[in-house]
Amino acid sequence: MELPKAFLESVEQVMFLKYSRTGDTVCFPCPLREQETVAALKALEGCAAAAIADIRGTARERAISVTLERVTSFLMSTYITNIDGLDKCNPKSKERIPDTDLNQAQSNLYRRLSAGLYETRDHGEYYHIHGSLEATTTLSMIGLPAFLPNLTNYHDCIDTIEGAVRQFSGAELEELNREYRQAGVPVLTNEKYKKTAHGQTMASLPLFTVQPLNMDAPPVPFEQFTNGPSQCLQGLRVIELCRVIAGPTIGRSLAAHGASVLKITSSQLPDVPFFQLDVNTGKHTASLNLKNADDVEVFESLLATADVIVDGYRPGVIASLGYRPKDLAAKAAQRGRGIVYVSEDCFGGSEKGAEWAGRPGWQQIADCVTGVAWEQGRFMGLNEPVVPPFPMSDYGTGCVGTIAALSGIYRRATEGGSWICRTSLSQYDIFLLSLGTYPVDVQDQLRREHDPRFFELRHHDSVDEVSQRALASIRYLHPTLFEDDILQGAYSEAFSGVVTWPKEPLEVEGIKIGHVRPTRPNGYDKPSWEDWESDETLLDA
């Protein structure tokens, strides 16, 4: 039901390619099948792009290829992307990127570690607190001051925060979490998650859903180009209302298929600065405050000709500003062109009224509540959970959201109406876990090959610490993943430097996949659909 039948007609044309032995090697020190999962999702994305290209031009048999080394690099993109050689782990990179960390939730180590996995008062029970992009409220919730200027040592920060968390049971932290409206969760095994009311509801949902909002508008033909479009979504307008990684990855992927993606954020809302170097590739970015009347007027002028909206906020947040999906669909019907609304969140299940659907959350939250963190810890020989390296669930969810969006776009073009497409970080994790862990011999080999320092990590170690140790080990074992065949670079006027990032893993015969403009920081461009610069030579890089 979720996938148009036309998407499956190209499955036999899919090829998985590799440049080297690394291509089909398990590269991450992790037990779950991240590389295989995302390679398959990218292949499905290619089938979707081929189907859309067919209805925009002459239907044909199209070869679809997924380069496996590029898939692996994509999954750690934010740790590979760099500006003039300065990556996320290099402190000097901060000087090159506008500071959107408005509350020092990233730049201050103590405050950054307020998003972490810690043991509770009950031995063997763990809770992931999360200060989101603010930190003060979560620290106050567990009885700690907002700032401790003299606390700058990594392990001292962990000891201080875990000491505070250990004053509470998991149940008490859940109650505090509700009271303070924070993004925290108990760290569950997958078996325990499945027994929760939320887990039971989620078991009835597929990886993503695509449903009609209404069928009051006719099919929307694609814009015609003299020699046909060079990219399958060329001419489509996408408004992206997202921060951090998962939602913006959907927008970045739609831009790679040729859509004009306008990312709208507010200068009053914090975001992680470095992530913008990675996920803003191919877009225009503008700043609007949707609580300001003048900015609302501008936003509604943009909405008037938009084809797709990508919403990466907690369910209900955008609706509370006056933009409920069903109301947007009604307005779209009046103009005679339906809209595709793509919703990505942490817990999922809003269409089913699932118990935790309205909770705030991020990747680590989904990984902890669904059981991914426990699988990582067991793999490392521990009887405790550990957050996995890299934002892999973020990127995987971005792939799922892209397929959902392409499904909605195809249905709008062929059936008419407006469509809502939903997925979540938890749905990706549930799917990933359903595929099982690697066989024992594969896990044993990973433990033998990777740097022993990685296996010294414990439950309380941060995602950055886990990722940096994994990255160092992967660079040594699989240098191919960091070579020129995998990466491309372009000068970004907005960042005043050469930005290097992983190439798109996907190729589809007859159309181009890639970005026609370099990355830029949030809020860089005017909020307009007019006069967008374009450099199609980047598509051939």
C-alpha positions, 0 to 999 in steps of 0.5 A: 500500500505504501509503495506505488507498484511502479517503484518495484518494476525496476528492482531487477535493474539494481546493482550493488557496486564496489571499488575495493574489498572494503565495499562489501566488508562490515566496517563499523564496530557494531552488531547491527546491519546498518550498511546492508539496510541503508544500501537496500534503502538507497536502491529502493530510492533509486527505483522510485527516482526511475519511476518518476523519471519515466512519467516525466519523459520516455519510459525505459529500462534504467540501470540503478547502481548503489556504490557500497563504499559510498553508503558506508561513508554516508552513514558517518557523513557528519564526521567526514565532511570538512571545511578546508580539511577541518572536520567535526573533531577539530576545534578550529572548525568552530571558528569557520561556522556561524554559532547557532549553539545559542545556549552553549549546549554543544560548546560547553562540555559539561552542558553537552554531557547533559545529553547522555546515558547514565545508570540510575539508583538501581544497579543495572538500570539505565536512563538517557537524559537529554538536554536537547539544545538547551541543557539548563532544564535537564540539569536543574531537573536532576539537581545540578546548576546550569553552569559549572565553569571550573568543570572542564575534564571529560570524566569529571563531568561524567562523574558529576552528572551520573552521580546526580542521576544515581539519586533517582530511580528510572521511574522517578526520572520518568516522572521528572521527565514528564514534569519538565517536558524533557527528551529522556527515556529509560534504556530498554532492551528490544524485548522490553520495548516490545512489551510496552504499550507504545512498542505494541502499537508500533509493531502494527506499523510499517517502516513508513506510511503514505496516506491521502489527506484528501483527494480533492485536487487533480493529478499534478503534471510535472513541469516540462523541460525542452530536453527533459529534466536532468534530475527527476525532481527538477522544478519541484519546490520543497519547504524544509522545517527541520533541525539537526540531521534526520529531517534535513537529510530528507531535504538534502536527498530531495535536493540531490534529485533536483528539487528546490529545497528551502530550509526555514529555521528561526534565528531564535532557535538553536541548532548544532552548528557543524551539522549544517556543513553536512546537511544543508548541501544543495539547499537555500536556507532562510530565517523566519519567525512563524510567531511574527506577523510579517514573517508569517506573511512571507511564509504563506507566500512561499507555501502558495507554490510549494509542492512538498513540506518536510516537518522534522519537529515533534508531532503537533509543533508546526500544527500549533503555529496554524499549519495542520496538515489537513488545513494545508491540504484544504488550501492546496485543493483550492489552488488545484494542486495537492501538497505532499506533507512529510513528517519525521519524528522520534517515537512514531505512531502519531497516526495510531495515537501511540502512547509516546507519539508526542514525546520529544526525542533525538537519535540517541533517544530512539536508539536507547528506547528501542534496544539498539544501545543494549545490542551495541553494549552486548557486542562490546562484551558488556552487560550494559548499553552503549550508544552506537557510533555515528548518527547512523539511525539519523541517516537511515531515517532520512533515507526512509523519509526520502522514499516516503516523500517520493511515494507521495510525490508520485501519487500526487502526480498520478492520482491527484490529491494531497498526501501525508507521509510519516516515519520516525527514528524508532521505525527505522530502529525497529526495522533494523533490529528485525533484521537481526545481528551479524553472525557470531563469527562476523562479530568475533572478527570485528572485535579482533580487528578494531582498535582495543580502545574502542572496547574500553568504552562504557555506558556513560561515554558520549556519542562523540567519544564513541564516534571518534574512537570508531572513526580512528579505527575505521580510518586505519582499517578501511582508508578507501572510505576516505579517498577521492573516489568517495568524496567530492569538494566545492568552494562554499562562498557562504562558508568561505572555504572548500567543503568536502563531503561524501558523494551520493551513493546512488546512480540511475541511468538517464538522470543525474543525482547530486547537488547543484549548489554548495552547502551554506549555514542556516538563514543565509538566503532570502526567503524566496523561490526566485533567483537561485544560483545553480552550478550543474558542473557539480553533478559531474564531479 
